[in-house]
């Protein structure tokens, strides 16, 4: 469980690294599942933003009771998993993730999610670890982003330079199996990987069920920005009950078979 100091750190800085870490056996299984996914879908070399639409085996990792216990300390006991993703920076030519806020992409109303970012490999400055701007979540607002459409980026919404100071960023250096919990409004990004070591990270997106995953908003966002709609994501109730009574937990087929 998170200590009182760690909970306070999460609310003050927007992120926290718990003491808990995944064991080597679990990491080997995650890497094996990721290799299997890439064998079928080589286009996910850099980023798979909807893991569960393509391989439900990854759902097993989201059911980790210790992770859910810690998440409940931050967002409450009623928890839905609405997405998992895999950010893989291959060795030598791993792509940059521009500074952004997660909430800029997500059709959740009101905006609320705790992201669990799990280091599948050691994450260092040399191979493009996450960079987080502490306290940037406190205003509880979405800052201005720009559409980039840059093939060298893993994501296409980038914070406008006037919205943040990259010099304030802290490097999130993790050993394989460690993880961070971060807030939906926290500004973060990561640099390219030119090292000879891969830097894979898997995320769990955990939402308090007092919020609603709004599929109409997802379609609207896709029409405005282009790209695939997030309206077809499956939601999974992992803890408690649906406080909003409006979430759809029906298993949905992926938009692309």
C-alpha positions as MATLAB code, in Angstrom:
seq = 'XXXXXXXXXXXXXXXXXXXXXXXXXXXXXXXXXXXXXXXXXXXXXXXXXXXXXXXXXXXXXXXXXXXXXXXXXXXXXXXXXXXXXXXXXXXXXXXXXXXXXXXXXXXXXXXXXXXXXXXXXXXXXXXXXXXXXXXXXXXXXXXXXXXXXXXXXXXXXXXXXXXXXXXXXXXXXXXXXXXXXXXXXXXXXXXXXXXXXXXXXXXXXXXXXXXXXXXXXXXXXXXXXXXXXXXXXXXXXXXXXXXXXXXXXXXXXXXXX';
ca = [
       0.000    0.000    0.000;
       1.017    3.615   -0.480;
       2.160    5.402    2.652;
       0.605    8.691    3.768;
       3.714   10.480    2.486;
       3.434    8.801   -0.919;
      -0.235    9.742   -1.234;
       0.652   13.334   -0.358;
       3.454   13.245   -2.945;
       1.015   12.091   -5.629;
      -1.313   15.007   -4.923;
       1.534   17.518   -4.648;
       3.676   16.473   -7.630;
       1.078   14.687   -9.760;
       2.901   11.367   -9.663;
       4.447    8.848   -7.316;
       6.638    5.733   -7.581;
       5.396    3.088   -5.129;
       7.615    0.540   -3.404;
       5.856   -2.344   -5.177;
       7.318   -3.804   -8.360;
       6.477   -6.687  -10.681;
       8.533   -9.855  -10.509;
      10.732  -11.186  -13.287;
       8.289  -13.965  -14.157;
       5.557  -11.414  -14.856;
       7.926   -9.236  -16.883;
       8.936  -12.212  -19.023;
       5.251  -12.931  -19.670;
       4.545   -9.299  -20.650;
       7.498   -9.264  -23.057;
       6.349  -12.556  -24.566;
       2.812  -11.213  -25.064;
       4.200   -8.048  -26.624;
       6.398  -10.048  -29.004;
       3.347  -12.069  -30.021;
       1.392   -8.877  -30.686;
       4.184   -7.425  -32.833;
       4.456  -10.637  -34.835;
       0.823  -10.131  -35.856;
       0.834   -6.324  -35.907;
       4.279   -4.956  -36.836;
       2.664   -1.513  -37.269;
       2.563   -1.335  -33.443;
       6.362   -1.177  -33.317;
       6.336    2.192  -31.507;
       2.946    2.454  -29.874;
      -0.184    0.369  -29.454;
      -2.781    2.714  -27.992;
      -5.531    0.095  -27.591;
      -3.955   -3.162  -26.415;
      -7.190   -4.789  -25.310;
      -8.748   -4.316  -28.726;
      -6.135   -6.667  -30.152;
      -5.171   -9.038  -27.344;
      -7.257   -9.576  -24.204;
      -4.386  -11.497  -22.591;
      -3.031   -8.143  -21.397;
      -6.125   -7.777  -19.187;
      -4.556  -10.290  -16.775;
      -1.906   -7.730  -15.790;
      -4.537   -5.117  -14.929;
      -6.075   -7.448  -12.344;
      -3.030   -7.223  -10.064;
      -4.622   -6.806   -6.627;
      -1.755   -4.781   -5.164;
      -1.882   -2.263   -8.006;
      -5.644   -1.939   -7.586;
      -5.291   -1.511   -3.827;
      -2.906    1.394   -4.374;
      -5.076    2.931   -7.097;
      -8.052    2.810   -4.733;
      -6.092    4.962   -2.287;
      -5.843    7.637   -5.006;
      -9.144    7.502   -6.918;
     -11.502    5.575   -4.652;
     -12.714    1.959   -4.422;
     -14.898    1.906   -7.555;
     -12.523    1.421  -10.477;
     -12.948    0.802  -14.196;
     -10.176   -0.062  -16.624;
     -10.976    1.729  -19.859;
      -7.733    1.200  -21.761;
      -4.248   -0.253  -21.803;
      -1.447    0.849  -24.100;
       2.130   -0.093  -24.881;
       4.791    2.522  -25.594;
       7.810    0.710  -27.020;
      10.954    2.688  -27.774;
      13.068    0.206  -29.755;
      16.817    0.422  -29.414;
      18.669    2.858  -31.709;
      15.630    4.541  -33.287;
      12.871    4.836  -30.691;
      10.513    7.749  -31.335;
       9.896   10.853  -29.236;
       6.697   11.367  -27.270;
       6.000   15.113  -27.160;
       5.024   16.859  -23.942;
       1.286   16.538  -23.446;
      -1.467   15.927  -20.927;
      -3.246   12.598  -21.181;
      -6.640   14.203  -20.727;
      -6.276   16.012  -24.059;
      -6.939   12.697  -25.813;
      -9.593   11.078  -23.687;
     -13.426   11.092  -23.934;
     -14.068   10.937  -20.186;
     -16.484   13.293  -18.462;
     -15.636   14.593  -15.978;
     -11.942   14.011  -16.737;
     -10.515   11.608  -14.177;
      -7.991    8.795  -14.569;
      -4.937    7.496  -12.777;
      -2.400    6.072  -15.210;
      -0.170    3.246  -14.027;
       3.015    3.299  -16.145;
       4.936    0.024  -15.787;
       8.577   -0.225  -16.847;
       8.920   -3.447  -18.847;
      12.618   -2.672  -19.373;
      14.936   -0.462  -17.369;
      14.055    3.165  -18.198;
      16.975    5.604  -18.167;
      17.825    9.036  -19.543;
      19.845    7.312  -22.265;
      16.939    5.242  -23.613;
      14.196    7.845  -23.311;
      12.614    7.584  -19.860;
       9.502    9.591  -19.042;
       9.981   13.250  -18.154;
       7.363   14.683  -15.805;
       6.692   18.286  -14.804;
       5.830   18.169  -11.097;
       2.819   20.178  -10.026;
       1.591   20.805  -13.567;
      -1.657   19.004  -12.710;
      -2.719   21.362   -9.952;
      -4.756   23.823  -12.014;
      -7.027   20.915  -13.062;
      -7.326   22.256  -16.598;
      -6.294   21.183  -20.065;
      -3.538   23.396  -21.385;
      -3.326   24.421  -25.031;
      -2.084   21.734  -27.406;
      -1.158   21.825  -31.090;
      -1.826   19.177  -33.719;
       1.550   18.082  -35.107;
       1.105   15.056  -37.433;
       4.813   14.338  -37.094;
       5.827   10.813  -38.182;
       8.736   10.943  -35.713;
       6.313   11.335  -32.777;
       4.357    8.566  -31.053;
       1.508   11.023  -30.314;
       0.241   13.937  -32.339;
      -0.971   16.446  -29.741;
       1.857   18.574  -28.308;
       1.695   21.170  -25.566;
       2.296   24.685  -26.825;
       5.723   25.928  -25.636;
       4.154   28.785  -23.686;
       2.271   26.313  -21.472;
       5.238   24.674  -19.750;
       8.923   24.952  -18.954;
      10.815   21.825  -19.985;
      13.647   22.827  -17.647;
      11.353   21.935  -14.730;
      10.921   18.332  -15.905;
      12.079   15.457  -13.706;
      13.460   12.252  -15.234;
      11.528    9.148  -14.198;
      14.328    6.594  -13.971;
      12.895    3.137  -13.259;
      14.166   -0.390  -13.087;
      12.223   -3.068  -14.931;
       9.152   -3.961  -12.893;
       8.900   -0.584  -11.171;
       5.973    1.672  -11.951;
       4.621    5.163  -11.505;
       1.111    6.414  -10.896;
       0.335    9.753  -12.530;
      -2.559   12.167  -12.755;
      -4.616   12.834  -15.892;
      -3.578   16.516  -15.979;
       0.170   15.979  -15.463;
       2.374   17.318  -18.281;
       4.884   14.732  -19.463;
       6.775   13.403  -22.478;
       9.925   11.483  -23.404;
      12.888   11.830  -25.734;
      14.051    9.603  -28.567;
      15.991    6.417  -27.859;
      19.298    6.203  -29.683;
      20.849    3.797  -27.187;
      21.286    0.056  -27.756;
      18.711   -0.737  -25.045;
      14.926   -0.882  -25.678;
      12.596    1.034  -23.385;
       9.189   -0.594  -23.255;
       6.413    0.702  -21.030;
       2.897   -0.644  -20.490;
       0.099    1.524  -19.130;
      -3.137    0.828  -17.292;
      -5.791    3.544  -17.481;
      -7.886    3.391  -14.314;
     -10.975    5.581  -14.028;
     -13.201    6.186  -10.995;
     -16.682    5.059  -11.981;
     -18.114    8.415  -10.922;
     -16.920    9.490  -14.402;
     -18.399    8.343  -17.706;
     -16.594    7.043  -20.761;
     -18.528    9.075  -23.352;
     -18.530    7.367  -26.742;
     -20.236   10.309  -28.472;
     -17.387   12.562  -27.330;
     -14.911    9.981  -28.665;
     -16.512   10.112  -32.124;
     -16.535   13.922  -32.094;
     -12.845   14.056  -31.178;
     -11.984   11.688  -34.036;
     -13.926   13.794  -36.551;
     -12.189   16.968  -35.417;
      -8.628   15.593  -35.280;
      -8.645   12.625  -37.617;
      -7.440    9.156  -36.764;
      -9.331    6.259  -35.244;
     -12.200    6.872  -32.862;
     -11.873    5.665  -29.274;
     -15.609    4.994  -29.136;
     -15.142    1.256  -29.520;
     -12.968    0.678  -26.452;
     -14.202   -1.932  -23.983;
     -14.588   -0.954  -20.324;
     -13.943   -3.435  -17.532;
     -15.274   -2.999  -14.007;
     -12.355   -4.111  -11.829;
     -13.527   -2.952   -8.398;
     -16.810   -1.928   -6.792;
     -19.785   -0.658   -8.807;
     -20.593    1.862  -11.499;
     -21.354    4.995   -9.478;
     -22.425    6.941  -12.574;
     -24.828    4.177  -13.697;
     -24.040    5.321  -17.263;
     -20.971    3.324  -18.232;
     -21.206    0.567  -20.814;
     -19.245   -2.535  -19.826;
     -20.206   -4.559  -22.888;
     -17.248   -6.229  -24.587;
     -16.724   -4.519  -27.925;
     -14.972   -5.786  -31.016;
     -12.053   -3.712  -32.294;
     -12.692   -1.182  -35.024;
     -10.075   -2.996  -37.115;
     -10.337   -6.793  -37.111;
];
